[in-house]
Amino acid sequence: MNLYDKLKVYMGGGENRHGLQSYDRRTKSGNFLGVQKSEQIVRALNAAPVKNPLGEHLIAVNSYGDAFCHAGVKLSGIFEIPPEIIALIAKDSCYNGFNFMKSVFIDTETTGLAGGSGTYAFLIGTGYFEGRKFKLIQYFMRDYDEEPAVLHSLKSMVKEFESVVSFNGKAYDIPLLATRFLINRMENPLDKPFHLDLLSSARRLYKERLASVSLPSLEANLFSMEREGDISSFEIPSIYFKFLRDQDPNPLKPIFYHNRMDVLSMVTLIIKMAEALQNPFGSDSCAEQDFYCLGRLYEDMEMFEESIKSYSKALEITGVKEKAYIRLSLLYKRLGKWDAAQKLWIQMVQDNIHMSFALVELAKMYEHRTREYQKAEKAARHALELAYKKKNLTNAVAEQEIKDLKKRLARIMSKQGKPIKNNFFEGGNCL
């Protein structure tokens, strides 16, 4: 027995205060839905029609128990994540108090991917935990005139929560829904104190390793999961427009599936990111270029010991080692670990890794900190030589770089009591 049949038996059939309906209706686009056609739609989508003070719409409900796994990950494992790890995922210490029991996961399917006031969210997927059980509710409008009813039902549910979780929701889903509430002269219930946008979190952790951090890409690379029977996002609007014309619900099934997978994968993604942050060197959720990203995140959160470990690991990894050398050396400099910073800069010069940067940093340190002016002069001369070569070989504009280096070199020579001639540059390696 599907959801529609269960509700019909439970509520006694017909029209009632709970909103189950089995009567004819004419849609805004002019389609006349008889009893048989209406029931065909709700059965095909495993949904039920509901009614509230602002009209009618369909609702599909799925519930997942404590033992349910999505992509091999137990959803209830989200409650084992320490608060400080959630703050790292959000990159905000205020999220230490984030409570998934009071959070609603939201994903929308819309009539256009660009957004704007003419774009409707015709299917809104929401998920939340009831105890350790995850409940997923999808709100669907069979035509545009059902939008007020959908928004009313969504508002009634969302008002119970204190935070929102989304994937690209800050840029798309939530602003779009805010616009729809505004157009319908309704208060926006999604303006919450906390909004955890997982796209930003995924970019921070995986952008160096993965060419794409879309949800399907993350599923394939982090969960080893391939969706079966899914549909591309760009196809979704045209399928809904076709449904408005012919009222054939079958092409909508992959859209409902797509939306459910998006909501479930958000839960799984949080757990996978938490694994990477809790145990970066022993988790399969963290690999190769991810260590550079972890170093950046830890540094921004002022977790310097963890940042140094992550950057040090990244020094061994192709594709990020050059950037890791720069970030780690500057972090050592920031922390006053001058010996460690100097060692990295000398290694960079020897291995031709951002040599100009390393030489300038050495010149600064020798001039201002250790007062080793001869070493400072050699480093500055070497950097100036490289700047001239870059200008001559690539026609790159290096005039300001050359000007700054000449100024630095002149100052260093002056501190040594050396005369400054009009043309004091002499080439040659200096280390």
C-alpha positions, 0 to 999 in steps of 0.5 A: 500500500503506497502513501496515498492509499495509507492516508486515504484509509487512515483519514476515511477518504474524501475531503477532510480537515487533514486535506486528503482530496479525491475531487476534480480541480481545474489548474491555473494553466487550464488542465482539468484534473478528473478523479481518475487523472488526479489519483494517477498522478499521486499514485505514480509519484507515491504522494498524497494530496493535502489541503491547507488554508491557502489551497492544495498541493502534493506531498511525498514522505519517506522515513529512514530508520536508525540503521539506514545507510546512504552510500554506505554511511549510516545517517545517524552517525551525524550525531557522533560528530563533535561540536568543534568539528562542525565549527570546522566544517562551517569555518565558524567557531559560532557553529560549536553549538550547532544542533542537527536535531534542530536543523532542516535540510533543504533542496529545491527543483525549479523552473529555471537554473538562473533564478530570478522572480520568474523562477518557481520552486515546484519541488521542495525537498526537506529532511530532518531528524526525529530522534535518530530517524531521518524523515524526508518530505517533498512538497510538490505543486501540480501547477503554479496556483498551488505555490501559496499552499506549498509555501504555507506547508513549508513555512508551518514545518520549517518554523520548528527549526533553528537552522538550515542545511543546504548545498549551494543554498546561500547563493540559490535555494534560500534566496529563491524561496525568500523571493517566492515568500515575498511575492506571495506576501508571506513571512520568510521562515528560512531566515535562521541564525545558522545556515550551513552551506555544504558547497562552501565547505566542500570547496574548502576541503576538496577543490584542489583534488576534484575538478568538480565539487558538485554533489554527484561528483562528491558522491562518486569520489568520496562515497564511490556512489553512482546514482541509478535512474538519475537525471541531469539538473539542466533537464529538470525544468523542461520535464516539469513544463511538459508535465504542465501540458500533458499531466503525465507524471511518469517523467517526474519520477527521476526528479523526485529521486534526484531530489531525495538523493540530494537531501540524503547525500547532504547528510552523508557529506557532512559525516565524510567531511567530519571524518576527514577533519577528525582523522586527516591522516587515517581517513579515506575521506582525506587524500593527496591535495586535500592536505593543502586545503586542510592546512589552509582551513586549520590556519584560518581557524588558528589551529597552527599545529594541525596546519603545519602537519597538513602543509608538511604532508602537502609538500610531498604532493604534486600539484600543491607542493609549490603552494604548500611551500609558500603557505608553510613558510609564511606560517612559520614566519607568522609564528616566529619560527625563523629557523624553520622558515629559513630552511624552507626558503633555502630549499625553495631556491635550491629546488627552483620552487617560487625562487623569487619569492623565497629570495625576497623573503630571505633578503628581508630576514637577513636585513631586518632580523639577523642583520646579516647584510652580506647574505641579504645583498646576495639574496636581493641581487639573485632576485634582481637577476631573476627579475631581469631574466623574466623581463628579457625572456618572456617580455613580462612586465616586471618594472615595479618588481625590478624597481622594488628590488633595486630600492631594497638592494640600495638600502642593504648596500647603504647599511654596509657603507658601500657606495651606490653607483648608477648601475650597481647591478651585477648578475650571478648566483648568490647562494 
